Amino acid sequence: MGNFKFAMKMLVKEYKNSLFYCLTLVFAIAVCFIFFNIINNDLLKDPGTVSGGVSWQQVKVPFSTSLSFMIICFCCFMIFFANNFFISRKTNEIAIMSLSGNSSIASTLYLIYQTFTLLIIATPLGIGIGVLVAPLSNYWMYQYLNVEASIYQISINTYIETIVIVAIVLLTLSVFASGYIYRNDIAYLLKQEKAMDYNSSGSSKIAPIFNVTLYVLGIVMIFMAEHSSMNYVAPIVVGIAGMVRLIKSFLPEFIKTFKDKYLLEKRYALIYFSNLAYSIRRSVLLFSLIAGSVTGMIVIIATYYNSPREYITAIIGYIVIVVLLITSIVYKYCMEAQTRANLFYNLWKIGYTRSELIKIVNREVFYFYLLLLVVPMIYIVIIIGRFIYYGQMTMMFSCVLVLIYVIPVIISGFLTRYNYRKLVIKGGK
């Protein structure tokens, strides 16, 4: 069987992995299309639009354009992030190919064929969704800016630039695939997909009190800082650093200690807390991105309240970033859930009923998403509270911003629970 034919066969066979990844690609491409439309729409540009000078220091770019470009780059980053998990579920296939005598080039081409196929499927779907949503985006912005024009007009450059960015993404993913094959030997590939390592030997030896102190220090710095958007940057960075330490070291170690002392004889808690510790340690990057991007976008929204173009672009960007990050968490969690199928099957074999396994899944997902809400929410609420106190944001609008974050998290929790249960619980009574 040829390499390409084998790649297509496995892509169809592992359709669940392919579907999750393809949906992520579709959404990211649609977002890129929408923001390229904002960049290329002459009616949405400032009267003093992009202008150049004799040196780079004299070049002026509207912040709405810069923000749109940053969101496009963020979408590309999330594609790379999702691709990392997609490849991690291909380790058995690649190991089998290597054991069968295939070269590293053949294994790399195998991944490239699958990625290229998914991009070929996702690109027209993403552009199609972008074409449907762009008029809604135009309508909202035109209404806010009092612009009278057809909401259905989309620049041809939007299509071209979207296709170009997809081509760049494909090239970059090909390089990543080649690097992944080159870095990992057969032994690593064979154990990678089934391994769920709870070992904390890689954890920092820094005192736990330091991790909590760093997180709290960011909050203290927010209250001590003079009210200014730029003055909140340093506290947010410190808070994110503390959050990373909390999620990577403190919380897993706390759960492990608590489990060893009080849960060894608990039929359900011992299992779902063990899974929870593993899941949150593997979600450090996503927790940090959520906290940093959400609080950062809220600061931008409040700062540019009196600048209509930047303000409306920031609101759209805030919604998109929240949905994109939450979608990535659902994708990541479902990919990792597949590594636990054997665990739940063994639990069923030793006497756990189907209802008990469902209870374990429900508790694990509930506590994970509770942490996803609470840990970043503390900073989100404090930042919003500061802007409300200084009159730069109304209470009603701040509640809307919080709900834009909370509602997708709750919905994604239900989606994760549903998919998790389907992936790991297939029988029992």
N, C-alpha and C positions, 0 to 999 in steps of 0.2 A: 504494500500500500504506500502510495506517495506521501511525502511530508504534508503537502497542502491538503490532500484528501483526508489524512488522519487528523489534521488540525480542525477541519470542518466537522468531522464526525464527532470528535470530542467536544467541540463547541456546542453541538446540538445535544449530545448526551448530558453534558453538565449545564443544561439550559438555565437552571436556577442561578448559578453563579453568573452566567452570561447575561441573564435578564437584569439582575441587580446592577451590574456594571454598565450595561447598555442604557438603562434608565438614568443613571448618573451622568453619562455622556450626553444624553439627549437634553437633560435639564441644563447642564453647563453650557452647551452650545446655544441653546435658546437664550440664555442670559447674555452670552457674548453678543448675539445678534441684536438683542434689545438695546444694549449699551453702545454698540457700534452705531445703531440708529440714532441714539441721542447725540453721539459725537458728530455724526455726519449731517444732522438736521440743521440747516442754516437758520431756520426759524427759532431754534432753541439756543442759539449762540448769543453771547453778549455783543452789544454794539462795538465794544472794543475787544474783538475776538483775537485769536492767536496772532500775535504780531512779532516780527523779528527785528533785530538790530545788528549792529556791526560786531557784537560779541554775544556769547551765550548768556552773559549776565543781563543783557537787554531784551532777551526773548521773554515775552509774556504769554502765559497760557492760562485761560480761565480755569478756576478750580473745579467747576462742574465737569470739564473735559478731563482734567487730571484724575478726578474721583471716578469717572466712568472707566478710564483706562486701568486704574488700580483694581476696580471690581472685576474687570476682564482678566487681569493677571491673577486675581484671587481664584477665579473659576478654573483657570489653567492649573493652578496649584492643587485644587481639589480633585481635578482629573488625575494628576500624578499620584495623589494620595490614594484615590480609589484604585488606580492601576496597581499600586503596591500590594493591596489586598487581593486583587484579582490574580496576580502572578503567584502570590503565596499559596493559593489554592490549586496551583498547577504543578506543584513540586513532585507529586507521585508520577504524573505523566512524563515530566522531564527526566526523572530518575530512570524510569523504564526505558525511555529512548536512549539514555546514556548507556545503560546496561546492555542494550541491544546493539551497541556499536555505533550509534549516531554521534557525529562530531558536535562540538559546541556551536558551530555555525548552523547546523541543522536544527538544534534545539532553539537557537535564537530566532531562526526563520519561523519555527513553529509558533512561537509567541507573537511574532510580528504578523503572521498570517491571521491569527485570531484577532489581534488588536485592530488590524486594518479592516477586517470584515465587520467588526462591531462599529468602527467609525464610519464605514460606508453606510451602514444601516442607520446610525444615530444622527449623522449630519443632515440628511434631508428631513428627518423627523424633527430635529432641533430647530432647523431653519423654518420648517412649517409652523411649529409652535410659536417661534419668534414672530413670524409674519402675522399670526393670529393675535398675539399679545401686544405687538408694537402699536397698533392703532389705539388700544386701550391706554397704553403709556402716553402716546401722543395726546389723546383726548384729555387725560388728567393734567398733563403739563400745559397744554394749550389753554385749558380752562383757568388754571392757576395764574398763567402769565398773560391772560386776556389776548391770546393770539387767535386770529380767525384764518383758518386754512384747513385743507383736507387732511383728516387724520390718517388716511390710507396711503399717503405719499411716503415712500421709502426709497432712499438713495441707493443707486446701483452699487455704490462703494460699500454699503453695508453688507451686501451679499459677498462681494469680492473679499473684503477684509475678514469676514467670518470663515470663508473657505481657506484663506491664507493662514489664519490662526489654527485651524484644524490640521493643515499640512505641517505647520511647525510643531504642533502637539504630537502628531504621528512620528515625526523625525526624532523628537525628544524621547518618546516612549520606546522607540526602537533602540536608542542608545541605552536607556535604562534596562531594557530586556537583555541586551548584550552584556552589560555590566553584571546583572544578576546571575546569568549563566556562568560568567567567568569567575565570580567570587565564590560560588558555592559548589562543593564537591558532592558526590553521589550519596555518601553517608549522611550528610546534612540534609539533603533533599528528601531522603527516605523517612527521616524521623520528624521533619519539620511540620508536616501537615497534621500529624497525630499528637504532637507534643503540646501539653499544656503545663508549662513550667511555673510552678508556684514558688520556686526558690527565690529568695530575696538576697542572695549573695552579692548581686550587683547593686544593691541599695547603698545609699550613702551612709556613712557612719556618723554623720552630723547629728547632734542631739535633737530629739523630737521637739523639744521646746523651741529650738531655733526655727523649725519649719512653721510652727504656729505663729511665732513672733514676727516672722517676715510677712506673713499674710496679714496680720493685724497692723503691722507697721504701715503698710500701704493705706489702710483705712485712716490711721492717725494722720498721715501725711496729707490726705485729701482735706481733712478738717483744718489742718494747720496752714494749708496753702492759701494764698490770696486768690480770690475768685477770678480765674482766667483760664481759658481753654488750654493754653500751653502749659500752665502750671499743674494741670491734672495729668500730663503725660508721664512724668516721673513716678507719681504715686501708683498709677495704673501698671506701669512696668514692674515696680516693686511688688505690687499685689499679685501680678501674674507669676512672677518668680516664686513668691510664697505659695501660690496655688499649685505650681508645678511640684514643689517639694511636698505639699500636702498630699497630692494625688499619687505621686510616684513612690513616696516613702512612708509618710506618716499614716495615712488612712489604711493602706494595705497592712502595715505592721500592726496598727491598732486593731484591725479586724482579726488578724492572725492571733494576736495575744488574747483578745477577747474570746475568740473561738476555742483556743487551747484551754482556757481557764473555765469557761462556762458552757460550751456547746458540744463537747465531745460525746455526750449522751443524747443530744437532741437529734431526732430522726430527720428533720427537714433543715433546720438552721445550719447544721454543720456543712451541708452540701451547698446550699445557696450562698452562704457567706464565703465559702472557699471560691466559688465561681465569681462572686462579686469582687473579691480582692484581686483576682486575676484580670477581670474586665476593666476595672478602674485604672489599674497600673498600665494597661495597654491603651488607655484613652487619654493619656496625659496631653498629647498634642491637640486633640479635639477640644478638651476642656479649656486649654489655654487659648486656642483660637476663638472659641465662643466668648470667653470673658473679654479678651482683648478687642476683638472686632465689634462686639455688641456695644461695649462701653465706649469704644472709640467712635463708632457711628452716632451714638447718642450725643456725644460731645460735639461732633460736626453738625448734627441737626440743630442743636441749640445755638451753636455759634453763628450759623448762617440763616438764622430765622428771618432776618430782614433782607436776605439776598435770594429772591425767588428761584432762580435757576439752580443755584447750589443747594438750596433747601429742599426742593422737590426731588432733585437727583439723589440727595442723601437719603431721603425717605424711601425711595424706590430701592436704593442700594442696601439700606438696612433690612428691608423685607426679604430681598433676594439672598443676602448673606445668611440671615437666620435660617431660611428654608434650605439653602444649600448645605449648611453645616449640619442641620438636623437630619437631612437626607443622608449625608455621609455617615452619620452615627448609626442610622438604621442599617445601612449597607454593611458597615464594619461589624456591627453586632451580629447580624445574620450570617456573615461569613465566618465569624469565630464560633457561632453556635454549631456549625457543622462539625467542628473538632470535638464536640461534646456528645455526638450521637452514640458513640461506644459507651461513654460514661452512663448515659441514661438507659441504654440497653442492658448494661450490667446491673444497674439498680433494679430494673424490672425483673431480671433473672433471679435476683436474690430476695425478691418478695415485695418490692414496692409496687403499688397499684398505679393504674393510669391516672387516677384522680390525685394521688399523692405526688406523682411526677409533675403534673400540671401545677399543683400548689407550689412546688419548688421553683418552677420556671416563673410563675407569677410573682413570687416574693423577690427573686433575684432581679427581675426586670423593674419591679416597683422601686426597690432601693437604689438601683443604678440611676434611674431617671429622677428620683428624688434628689440625689446628689447633684445631678446635672442641673436641676433647678436651683437648689439652695446655694451651692458653692459660688457660682458666678453671680447669682441674684443679689447677694449682699452688696457687691460693688455696683451693680446696676442701679439698685434702689438708692444707694448713697449718692452716686453721681447725679441721678435724676433729682433727688431731694435738694442738692446744692443749687441746681438750676431753677427749681421751683422757688426756693428761698430768695434767690436774687432776681426773681421776676422774669426769667428768660424762658420759662416753660410753664404752661398751665397744668393744673392738676388733671383735667380731663385728658389732655393730649399725652401726658406722662403715663396715664393708665392705659391708653391705647398702645403706646410703645411697649409697655410691660406685657400686655396681652399678646402683642405680635410675637413676643418671645415665648410666652408661657403656652399659648394654644398649640403651636407646632410641636413643642416638646411633649405635651400630653397626647396629641394625636400619634406622634411617632412612638410613644410608649406602647400604645395599643397595637400599632402595626408591628412593632418589634415582638411583643408578646405573642401575637398571632403567628408570625413567621417562625419564631423560635420554637413554638409548640409543634408546628407542622414539620420542622426539620429534625427534631430530636425525639418526638413521641409518635410512634407509628403503630403501636399495638397496646396490648394490656387490657385490663378490665376496668 
